[in-house]
Amino acid sequence: MKKCVKCGTELIDQARFCTHCRAPQPMPEEMMQTGAPYAGNMMNQVPIAQGNGPKKGKGPLIAIIAAIVLVLAVGGGFAAYHFVGVKAEEDEDERSERRSDKDDEKDSKDDEKDSKDDEKDSKDDEKDSKDDEKDSKDDEKDSKDDEKDSKDDEKDSKDDEKDSKD
């Protein structure tokens, strides 16, 4: 038996590669002359291992990569929808709150203005009431004056009649 030129593992004499480290091994002279892969009695020989074993297709690797990409795409889509949707709801809530605050502020100013207008109206009503009272008193006075004038006119008329008879 011979040893691997790289790692020292024991190999069969006809081995072209190390079964441990896969390093190429020099060929014996017999094999070089005949070009045969085996030397000596063919019944006692073990075939030389070629390559890295049975070749595997790229199908499973592609399937794994596709699954990872799909999971990332779905997860990313869900995350984007969730966070963007939540952010949009928060923005709408903030806008609604700002609108509500502005409406409250406007209502407060309107209430203040209405209160001032009511105060002014109340003062105007009070003034009108006083004016009405004064007018009423003036009307009473005028009425009394008219009665007095009427009595005076009556008296004058009687006096004139009396004078005319005399």
C-alpha positions in Angstrom: 0.0 0.0 0.0 1.1 3.6 -0.6 0.5 6.8 1.4 -1.1 10.0 0.2 1.5 12.5 -0.9 -0.4 15.4 0.9 -2.0 14.0 4.1 -0.3 10.6 4.5 -3.5 8.5 4.5 -2.9 4.9 3.4 -4.2 4.2 -0.1 -4.4 1.3 -2.4 -1.5 1.2 -4.9 -3.7 2.1 -7.9 -5.4 5.1 -6.3 -5.3 8.2 -8.4 -6.8 10.5 -5.7 -6.7 10.4 -1.9 -9.9 9.2 -0.3 -9.4 11.6 2.6 -8.2 14.9 1.1 -8.9 14.3 -2.6 -5.4 15.2 -3.5 -4.1 13.7 -6.9 -1.7 10.9 -6.5 1.2 10.0 -8.9 0.5 7.0 -11.2 2.6 3.9 -11.0 4.7 3.1 -14.0 2.7 0.1 -15.0 -0.4 2.2 -15.4 1.3 4.8 -17.4 2.6 2.2 -19.9 -0.7 0.4 -20.3 -3.0 3.3 -19.7 -5.3 0.9 -17.8 -7.0 2.2 -14.7 -6.1 -1.0 -12.8 -2.9 -3.1 -12.6 -2.4 -6.7 -11.7 -5.2 -9.2 -11.0 -8.5 -7.5 -11.8 -10.4 -9.6 -9.3 -8.5 -8.4 -6.3 -8.5 -4.7 -7.3 -10.9 -2.0 -6.1 -12.0 0.5 -8.7 -10.5 4.0 -8.3 -13.0 6.6 -7.0 -13.6 9.3 -9.5 -15.0 12.7 -8.7 -16.8 13.7 -5.5 -19.4 11.0 -5.5 -22.7 11.0 -7.3 -23.5 14.4 -8.7 -26.4 16.2 -7.3 -28.6 18.5 -9.4 -29.1 22.2 -8.7 -32.8 21.7 -8.3 -32.9 21.5 -4.4 -30.6 24.6 -4.1 -32.8 26.6 -6.4 -35.9 25.5 -4.5 -34.4 26.6 -1.2 -33.4 29.9 -2.6 -36.8 30.5 -4.1 -38.5 29.6 -0.8 -36.3 32.0 1.1 -37.0 34.8 -1.4 -40.8 34.0 -1.2 -40.7 34.1 2.6 -38.8 37.5 2.6 -41.2 39.0 0.0 -44.3 37.9 1.9 -42.8 39.0 5.2 -41.6 42.3 3.8 -45.0 42.9 2.2 -46.8 42.2 5.4 -44.4 44.4 7.4 -44.8 47.3 4.9 -48.6 46.9 4.9 -48.7 46.8 8.6 -46.4 49.7 9.4 -47.6 51.9 6.5 -51.2 51.1 7.4 -50.6 51.9 11.1 -48.8 55.1 10.2 -51.6 56.1 7.9 -54.1 55.5 10.6 -52.0 57.5 13.1 -51.7 60.4 10.6 -55.4 60.4 10.0 -56.0 60.4 13.8 -53.6 63.4 14.1 -55.3 65.3 11.3 -58.7 64.6 12.8 -57.5 65.7 16.2 -56.0 68.9 14.7 -59.3 69.6 12.9 -61.2 69.0 16.1 -58.9 71.3 18.0 -59.4 74.0 15.3 -63.1 73.5 15.4 -63.1 73.8 19.2 -61.1 77.0 19.0 -63.4 78.4 16.4 -66.5 77.4 18.4 -64.9 79.1 21.5 -64.3 82.3 19.5 -67.9 82.1 18.1 -69.3 81.6 21.6 -67.2 84.6 22.9 -68.5 86.8 20.1 -72.1 85.6 20.7 -71.7 86.4 24.4 -70.5 89.9 23.6 -73.4 90.3 21.1 -75.9 89.1 23.7 -74.5 91.6 26.2 -74.8 94.4 23.7 -78.3 93.3 22.8 -79.2 93.3 26.5 -77.9 96.8 27.0 -79.8 97.9 23.9 -82.9 96.3 25.2 -82.5 98.0 28.5 -82.0 101.4 26.8 -85.0 100.7 24.6 -87.1 99.9 27.7 -86.0 103.1 29.3 -86.8 105.1 26.2 -90.2 103.4 26.0 -90.8 104.4 29.7 -89.8 107.9 28.9 -92.0 108.0 25.8 -94.9 106.6 27.8 -94.4 109.3 30.4 -94.2 111.9 27.7 -97.4 110.5 26.2 -99.1 110.7 29.5 -97.9 114.3 30.0 -99.0 115.1 26.4 -102.4 113.5 27.1 -102.8 115.6 30.3 -101.7 118.7 28.5 -104.2 117.9 25.7 -106.9 117.5 28.4 -105.9 120.7 30.0 -105.9 122.4 26.6 -109.2 121.0 25.8 -110.6 122.2 29.1 -109.1 125.6 28.5 -110.6 125.6 25.0 -113.9 124.7 26.5 -113.6 127.5 29.1 -112.6 130.0 26.5 -115.5 128.9 24.3 -117.9 129.4 27.2 -116.3 132.7 28.0 -116.7 133.7 24.4 -120.3 132.7 24.4 -120.9 134.6 27.6 -119.2 137.6 26.2 -121.2 137.4 23.1 -124.5 137.3 25.0 -123.6 140.3 27.1 
